[in-house]
Amino acid sequence: MGHLALAAGTALCLMLGSGFAPEGSSSALAPLGALAVRPAHAEATTMTGTPVAGPAAGLAAPPVSDAVPLQRNIDPLTMQLPDAPPDLTPEEVRAIRIFARNTPSVVNITNFRQVPVQSGYGFGYGGFSMDTEKVPAGLGSGFVWDDKGHIVTNFHVIKGADEVKVTLLDQTTYSATVVGGDADKDVAVLRLVDAGDKISALTPVTLGSSAQLLVGQRVFAIGNPLGLEHTLTSGIVSGLNRELSTGTVTIKGLIQTDAAINPGNSGGVLLDSVGRVIGINTAIADPTGKGASSGVGFALPIDSVRGLVDQILTYGRVLRPVLGVSLAPPQVLKQLGQPGVLVLEVPKGSPAEKAGLKPTIRDRFSGALVLGDIITAIDGKPVKNYSDLVEALDEKRVGDTVKVDILRSQTDNLFASGTARRMSVNITLGERGQVNVTE
C-alpha cells in the first residue's frame, strides 16, 4: 500500500499524522486510491523533514560531496545575480532569477520538544531524572508574509511544538510565537520574537492567484527538503481541485504538481512562472512508504490561504461559520437514496433554530421517526454530502446570511415517498464554538 506523507519537517502530520488524527478518522485517502497517510515519526520512520532521533542527532544536512552549487555566481546574502552567462537559455535565466528573488523570503522552521533527560544509572538499576531539555523534533519551511515579522507555514509543521525557531537566509535564528492556526486547513502564522531591526529588512513574498491556474503551467518550489536549505525544484501543475481526506476532514481544492517535493518542504512556496506565490507545499504521495518524492505533490491554493491568514492576524484564529445544527449519520440518507445532509438536532438559540430548521424527532404517540430537514443547497451551491456542506461554508464568513434549500418531511414515515416539500430559509451564520453544533 502506498502512503501520503505530509512534506513537513516535524514528527507531526496535521490531522493526517500518527497520533494526531481526529477521533474516529481513517488514514485511508479514498480520493487517492490506495494511498494512506504516512506517520512522520522521528524515531521509527523517515521523518517528513531532516530525521532527528534525539538530542545528539543534530540538524546537519546529509553530505552532498559531489554536488555542484546550484546558485553559482549568486551572492548568498544579497542574492544579487550578475549578468547571466551567454550560454544560459532564457528558461534557465528565468528560473535563476525566480530563485534569487524569492529565496530571501523562504525560511527554515525548527520544531523543538521537551523530553526527559537521561541521568545515567542509579543504584545499579538505571536512574532517571525529572529534568527535561528541548531537542529538535524536526524541520519544515515557511515564508515571510509581511513586513511585521509574520511567517506563514503549515499547521502540522508547528503543532505540538514547545518552542519554534526560524532561521533566515543569512543564518540568523530567532524564536517565534504562534499567532494562530487552523488544523483543518493546515495553515499557521508565526511572529518573530526579538528580531529588532531585522524585521524591517525582511522580504515578503509576492502573492499571486490560484483561481486561474491551468494544468500544464510551469511552477517552481522552494523549501528545505531533508534539511537542504533553500532548494529549488521545478515542474508543472499536474492537476487541480484535488482532495485529501481523513474520513472526517477533507481538504479540497489542492494543487497537484510534479515538482519534486520531499520531507521538509512543507510550508514552503509554490511559485508560478513569474515568481508569485500560488500555493503552500503541503503533502506528497509516497507509494514506497519511505518518505521520498514520487512526483505527486500537493499544495494549498494561495487564494484560500490568504483569507485564513487574514483572519488569524485579525482574530488570532479562524472564525469557522456554522449553521447551528448537528447532523445525522450519512447512512440514513444513503438508505433513502437521497442526496444532502440530514439535520439531527437544532440547539436552542442557534442560528438554525432562529431560522426555523426542524430536527429529526421520534413521535411521542406512534414512536415513528420523523425526518428532520434535509439540506440540499447553500446559496444555490448543491450540497450532496457533508464534504459539500463544509466546502460551501468555507466560502462564507461569520455573520453572512445564506439561503439554505431544504427538503421538509410531511410524514412520520421515514420511507414514504413524495411526502417532502422543497423550501428555502435564510440563516445568518454563527461561529463554531459559540454553539454546540456539528455545522
C-alpha positions as CSV (number, residue, x, y, z in Angstrom):
1,M,0.0,0.0,0.0
2,G,1.2,3.5,-0.8
3,H,1.3,6.3,1.6
4,L,0.7,10.0,1.7
5,A,3.3,11.9,3.6
6,L,2.9,15.5,4.6
7,A,6.0,17.2,3.4
8,A,6.9,18.8,6.7
9,G,9.9,18.6,8.8
10,T,8.2,17.7,12.0
11,A,7.2,14.5,13.7
12,L,3.6,15.6,13.2
13,C,1.3,15.1,10.3
14,L,-1.6,17.5,10.8
15,M,-4.8,15.6,11.3
16,L,-3.3,13.1,8.8
17,G,-0.4,12.0,11.0
18,S,0.1,9.3,13.5
19,G,-1.3,10.1,16.9
20,F,-2.9,13.4,15.7
21,A,-5.9,12.2,13.6
22,P,-9.3,13.2,14.8
23,E,-11.1,10.6,16.8
24,G,-12.7,8.1,14.5
25,S,-10.8,9.2,11.5
26,S,-9.3,6.9,8.9
27,S,-5.9,7.2,7.4
28,A,-7.2,5.9,4.1
29,L,-7.4,8.6,1.4
30,A,-10.2,7.5,-0.8
31,P,-9.8,10.1,-3.5
32,L,-6.2,8.9,-3.9
33,G,-7.0,5.2,-4.3
34,A,-4.8,3.0,-2.2
35,L,-2.7,5.9,-0.8
36,A,-2.7,6.1,3.0
37,V,-1.3,8.5,5.5
38,R,2.3,8.0,6.4
39,P,3.2,8.8,10.0
40,A,6.1,11.2,10.2
41,H,7.7,9.9,13.4
42,A,11.3,10.8,14.1
43,E,12.4,7.6,15.8
44,A,10.6,4.9,13.9
45,T,10.2,6.2,10.4
46,T,11.6,8.6,7.9
47,M,10.5,12.0,9.1
48,T,8.9,14.5,6.8
49,G,12.0,16.6,7.3
50,T,15.5,16.1,8.5
51,P,15.4,13.0,10.7
52,V,16.0,13.9,14.3
53,A,16.2,10.9,16.6
54,G,17.3,12.5,19.8
55,P,19.4,15.2,21.5
56,A,22.6,14.1,19.8
57,A,21.1,13.8,16.3
58,G,21.8,17.4,15.3
59,L,20.4,19.2,12.3
60,A,23.2,18.7,9.8
61,A,22.0,18.1,6.2
62,P,23.1,14.9,4.5
63,P,26.5,15.3,2.9
64,V,26.5,16.0,-0.8
65,S,30.1,15.5,-1.7
66,D,30.0,15.8,-5.5
67,A,27.2,18.3,-5.8
68,V,27.8,21.4,-7.9
69,P,26.4,24.5,-6.0
70,L,23.1,25.4,-7.5
71,Q,23.3,29.2,-7.0
72,R,26.7,29.7,-8.7
73,N,27.6,33.4,-9.2
74,I,24.8,34.5,-6.8
75,D,25.8,36.3,-3.6
76,P,24.4,34.0,-0.8
77,L,23.4,37.0,1.4
78,T,22.2,39.6,-1.1
79,M,21.1,37.1,-3.7
80,Q,22.2,39.6,-6.4
81,L,22.5,37.9,-9.8
82,P,25.2,39.3,-12.1
83,D,24.7,39.4,-15.9
84,A,23.7,35.9,-17.0
85,P,26.3,34.0,-18.8
86,P,25.6,33.9,-22.5
87,D,25.4,30.1,-22.6
88,L,22.2,30.0,-20.5
89,T,18.8,29.6,-22.1
90,P,16.0,32.1,-21.5
91,E,14.3,29.4,-19.4
92,E,17.3,28.9,-17.3
93,V,17.7,32.7,-16.7
94,R,14.1,32.9,-15.7
95,A,14.5,30.1,-13.2
96,I,17.6,31.6,-11.7
97,R,16.0,35.0,-11.3
98,I,12.9,33.5,-9.7
99,F,15.1,31.7,-7.2
100,A,17.2,34.7,-6.5
101,R,14.1,36.9,-5.9
102,N,12.3,34.5,-3.7
103,T,15.0,32.8,-1.6
104,P,15.3,35.7,0.9
105,S,11.6,35.2,1.7
106,V,11.8,31.5,2.4
107,V,12.8,30.4,6.0
108,N,13.7,27.2,7.8
109,I,11.5,26.3,10.7
110,T,12.6,24.0,13.6
111,N,10.1,22.4,15.9
112,F,11.5,21.8,19.4
113,R,10.0,19.4,22.1
114,Q,10.7,19.0,25.8
115,V,12.0,15.5,26.5
116,P,13.2,13.8,29.8
117,V,16.9,14.0,30.4
118,Q,18.6,10.6,30.9
119,S,20.6,10.7,34.1
120,G,22.7,7.6,33.7
121,Y,22.5,4.8,36.3
122,G,21.3,4.9,39.9
123,F,21.6,2.3,42.5
124,G,22.6,-0.1,39.8
125,Y,19.2,-0.2,38.2
126,G,19.3,2.7,35.8
127,G,18.3,6.1,37.2
128,F,16.2,8.8,35.8
129,S,15.7,12.5,36.2
130,M,12.7,14.8,36.4
131,D,14.7,17.3,34.3
132,T,13.8,18.0,30.7
133,E,15.6,19.6,27.8
134,K,14.4,20.9,24.4
135,V,15.5,18.9,21.4
136,P,14.7,19.4,17.7
137,A,11.8,17.3,16.7
138,G,12.0,18.1,13.0
139,L,12.3,20.7,10.3
140,G,10.0,22.5,7.9
141,S,9.7,25.5,5.7
142,G,7.8,28.8,5.8
143,F,7.8,32.2,4.1
144,V,7.7,35.9,5.0
145,W,4.2,37.2,4.8
146,D,4.6,40.9,5.6
147,D,7.0,43.5,7.0
148,K,5.8,42.9,10.6
149,G,7.7,39.7,11.1
150,H,4.9,37.3,10.3
151,I,5.8,33.9,8.9
152,V,3.3,31.6,7.2
153,T,3.7,27.8,7.3
154,N,1.7,24.6,7.5
155,F,-0.1,23.9,10.8
156,H,1.4,20.4,11.1
157,V,4.9,21.9,10.9
158,I,4.5,23.5,14.3
159,K,1.7,21.6,16.0
160,G,2.8,20.2,19.4
161,A,6.0,22.3,19.5
162,D,7.2,23.6,22.8
163,E,9.4,26.1,21.0
164,V,9.7,27.2,17.4
165,K,12.8,28.8,15.9
166,V,13.0,30.4,12.5
167,T,16.3,30.6,10.5
168,L,16.7,33.2,7.8
169,L,18.7,33.2,4.7
170,D,21.7,34.8,6.4
171,Q,21.7,32.0,9.0
172,T,20.4,34.2,11.9
173,T,17.9,32.3,14.0
174,Y,15.1,33.8,16.1
175,S,12.4,32.4,18.3
176,A,8.9,32.6,17.0
177,T,5.5,32.7,18.7
178,V,2.4,31.1,17.2
179,V,-0.1,33.8,16.4
180,G,-2.7,31.2,15.5
181,G,-3.6,28.4,13.1
182,D,-6.2,26.2,11.5
183,A,-5.6,22.5,11.8
184,D,-8.4,21.6,9.4
185,K,-6.9,23.7,6.7
186,D,-3.3,23.2,7.7
187,V,-2.3,26.8,7.9
188,A,-0.4,28.6,10.7
189,V,1.0,32.0,11.3
190,L,4.1,32.7,13.4
191,R,5.7,36.0,14.5
192,L,9.4,36.5,15.0
193,V,10.5,37.4,18.6
194,D,13.3,39.8,19.4
195,A,14.3,40.2,15.8
196,G,14.6,44.0,16.1
197,D,15.6,45.9,13.0
198,K,15.9,42.6,11.1
199,I,12.1,42.6,10.7
200,S,12.1,45.7,8.6
201,A,14.7,44.2,6.4
202,L,12.7,41.0,5.7
203,T,11.4,40.5,2.1
204,P,7.7,39.5,2.0
205,V,6.7,37.2,-0.9
206,T,4.7,38.5,-3.8
207,L,1.3,36.8,-3.8
208,G,-0.3,35.5,-7.0
209,S,-3.7,33.9,-7.5
210,S,-4.6,30.2,-7.7
211,A,-8.0,30.9,-9.3
212,Q,-7.0,30.9,-12.9
213,L,-4.4,28.1,-12.8
214,L,-4.3,25.7,-15.8
215,V,-2.9,22.2,-15.9
216,G,0.4,22.4,-17.7
217,Q,1.6,25.7,-16.3
218,R,5.2,25.9,-15.2
219,V,5.7,26.0,-11.4
220,F,8.7,26.2,-9.0
221,A,9.0,25.1,-5.4
222,I,11.4,26.5,-2.8
223,G,11.9,24.9,0.6
224,N,14.2,23.0,2.9
225,P,13.8,19.3,1.9
226,L,15.7,16.9,4.1
227,G,17.4,19.9,5.8
228,L,19.0,21.0,2.5
229,E,18.1,24.7,2.9
230,H,16.8,26.8,0.0
231,T,16.4,24.1,-2.6
232,L,14.7,24.9,-5.9
233,T,12.8,22.3,-7.9
234,S,10.5,22.8,-10.9
235,G,7.7,21.1,-12.7
236,I,4.2,21.8,-13.9
237,V,0.7,22.0,-12.5
238,S,-0.3,18.3,-12.9
239,G,-3.9,18.6,-11.6
240,L,-6.4,20.9,-9.9
241,N,-9.0,20.6,-7.2
242,R,-7.5,17.5,-5.7
243,E,-8.8,16.3,-2.3
244,L,-7.1,14.8,0.7
245,S,-9.4,13.1,3.2
246,T,-9.0,11.5,6.6
247,G,-12.6,10.4,6.7
248,T,-13.8,13.2,9.0
249,V,-12.0,16.2,7.5
250,T,-11.4,16.8,3.8
251,I,-9.1,19.5,2.3
252,K,-10.4,20.4,-1.1
253,G,-9.1,22.5,-4.0
254,L,-5.4,21.3,-3.7
255,I,-2.9,21.9,-6.5
256,Q,-1.2,18.8,-7.7
257,T,2.4,19.2,-9.1
258,D,5.2,17.0,-10.3
259,A,7.8,19.5,-8.9
260,A,9.9,17.4,-6.5
261,I,8.6,17.9,-3.0
262,N,10.2,16.0,-0.2
263,P,10.1,15.8,3.6
264,G,11.0,19.3,4.9
265,N,9.3,21.1,2.0
266,S,6.0,21.6,4.0
267,G,5.3,25.3,4.4
268,G,7.5,26.3,1.5
269,V,6.3,28.2,-1.5
270,L,4.9,27.0,-4.9
271,L,5.5,29.7,-7.4
272,D,4.2,30.5,-10.9
273,S,6.5,31.3,-13.8
274,V,6.6,34.9,-12.8
275,G,7.7,34.1,-9.3
276,R,4.4,34.8,-7.5
277,V,3.2,32.5,-4.7
278,I,0.3,30.4,-5.8
279,G,0.4,27.7,-3.1
280,I,1.9,26.3,0.0
281,N,3.6,22.9,-0.4
282,T,1.9,20.5,2.0
283,A,1.9,16.8,1.1
284,I,3.3,14.2,-1.1
285,A,2.1,10.8,-2.4
286,D,4.5,8.2,-1.2
287,P,4.0,4.9,-2.8
288,T,7.1,3.4,-1.3
289,G,6.3,4.4,2.3
290,K,9.8,5.8,2.7
291,G,9.1,9.5,2.6
292,A,10.5,10.0,-0.9
293,S,9.1,12.2,-3.6
294,S,7.0,10.3,-6.2
295,G,6.4,13.2,-8.5
296,V,2.9,13.7,-7.0
297,G,2.9,16.6,-4.6
298,F,0.1,18.8,-3.3
299,A,-0.1,22.5,-2.3
300,L,-2.7,24.5,-0.6
301,P,-4.1,27.2,-3.0
302,I,-3.0,30.7,-2.1
303,D,-6.4,32.2,-2.6
304,S,-7.7,30.0,0.3
305,V,-4.6,30.6,2.4
306,R,-4.9,34.4,2.1
307,G,-8.4,34.5,3.7
308,L,-7.3,32.2,6.5
309,V,-4.1,34.2,7.3
310,D,-6.1,37.5,7.3
311,Q,-8.5,36.1,9.9
312,I,-5.6,34.7,12.0
313,L,-3.9,38.1,12.0
314,T,-7.1,39.8,12.9
315,Y,-8.6,37.4,15.5
316,G,-5.8,35.1,16.4
317,R,-7.8,32.2,15.0
318,V,-10.0,31.3,12.0
319,L,-13.7,32.1,12.6
320,R,-15.5,29.0,11.3
321,P,-19.0,29.8,10.2
322,V,-21.8,27.4,11.1
323,L,-25.5,27.0,10.5
324,G,-26.0,25.8,14.1
325,V,-27.1,22.2,13.6
326,S,-26.0,18.7,14.5
327,L,-26.1,16.3,11.6
328,A,-27.3,12.7,11.4
329,P,-25.0,9.9,10.2
330,P,-24.9,9.8,6.4
331,Q,-26.1,6.2,6.3
332,V,-29.7,7.4,6.9
333,L,-29.9,9.4,3.7
334,K,-27.9,6.7,1.8
335,Q,-30.6,4.2,2.8
336,L,-33.2,6.6,1.3
337,G,-31.1,7.3,-1.8
338,Q,-31.5,11.0,-1.0
339,P,-28.5,13.4,-1.5
340,G,-28.0,16.1,1.1
341,V,-27.3,16.2,4.8
342,L,-29.9,15.4,7.4
343,V,-30.5,17.7,10.4
344,L,-30.4,15.7,13.6
345,E,-30.5,18.4,16.3
346,V,-31.2,22.1,16.3
347,P,-29.9,23.6,19.6
348,K,-32.0,26.4,21.2
349,G,-30.7,29.8,20.4
350,S,-28.7,28.7,17.4
351,P,-28.9,30.4,14.0
352,A,-30.7,27.4,12.6
353,E,-33.3,27.4,15.4
354,K,-33.9,31.1,14.8
355,A,-34.4,30.4,11.1
356,G,-36.9,27.6,11.8
357,L,-35.0,24.5,10.8
358,K,-36.6,21.3,12.0
359,P,-34.6,18.5,13.8
360,T,-35.2,14.7,13.5
361,I,-37.5,13.6,16.3
362,R,-39.4,10.5,17.4
363,D,-43.2,10.9,17.5
364,R,-44.4,10.7,21.1
365,F,-47.5,8.7,20.3
366,S,-46.6,6.4,17.4
367,G,-42.9,6.1,18.2
368,A,-42.2,6.6,14.5
369,L,-39.1,8.5,13.4
370,V,-40.0,11.9,11.9
371,L,-37.3,13.0,9.5
372,G,-35.7,16.4,10.1
373,D,-34.9,18.9,7.4
374,I,-32.6,17.8,4.6
375,I,-30.2,20.5,3.5
376,T,-29.7,20.3,-0.3
377,A,-28.0,23.6,-1.2
378,I,-26.5,26.7,0.2
379,D,-26.8,29.9,-1.9
380,G,-27.5,27.7,-4.9
381,K,-24.5,25.5,-4.5
382,P,-25.6,21.8,-4.3
383,V,-24.9,20.0,-1.0
384,K,-24.9,16.3,-1.7
385,N,-22.9,15.3,1.4
386,Y,-21.1,16.6,4.4
387,S,-18.0,17.4,2.4
388,D,-20.1,19.7,0.1
389,L,-21.5,21.4,3.2
390,V,-18.1,22.1,4.6
391,E,-16.9,23.5,1.3
392,A,-19.9,25.7,0.9
393,L,-19.5,27.2,4.4
394,D,-15.8,27.6,3.9
395,E,-16.6,30.3,1.3
396,K,-18.6,32.3,3.9
397,R,-17.8,34.4,6.9
398,V,-19.4,34.6,10.3
399,G,-22.3,37.0,10.1
400,D,-23.1,36.2,6.4
401,T,-26.7,35.5,5.6
402,V,-27.1,32.5,3.3
403,K,-30.1,30.9,1.6
404,V,-30.4,27.3,2.6
405,D,-32.5,25.0,0.4
406,I,-34.1,22.1,2.3
407,L,-36.5,19.2,1.9
408,R,-39.0,19.1,4.8
409,S,-40.8,15.9,5.7
410,Q,-44.6,15.9,5.8
411,T,-45.0,12.4,7.3
412,D,-43.9,10.3,10.2
413,N,-42.9,7.5,7.8
414,L,-39.2,7.7,7.1
415,F,-39.5,5.8,3.9
416,A,-42.6,7.4,2.4
417,S,-42.1,8.9,-1.0
418,G,-43.4,12.1,-2.4
419,T,-44.2,13.5,1.0
420,A,-41.5,16.1,1.4
421,R,-41.7,19.7,0.1
422,R,-38.9,21.9,-1.1
423,M,-38.4,25.2,0.6
424,S,-35.7,27.7,1.5
425,V,-34.8,29.6,4.7
426,N,-32.3,32.4,5.3
427,I,-29.8,31.7,8.1
428,T,-27.3,34.2,9.5
429,L,-24.1,32.2,10.1
430,G,-22.8,31.9,13.7
431,E,-19.3,31.0,14.9
432,R,-18.2,27.5,15.7
433,G,-17.6,27.2,19.4
434,Q,-20.3,29.6,20.3
435,V,-23.0,27.0,20.0
436,N,-22.7,23.2,20.5
437,V,-23.2,22.1,16.9
438,T,-21.6,20.0,14.2
439,E,-22.0,22.6,11.4
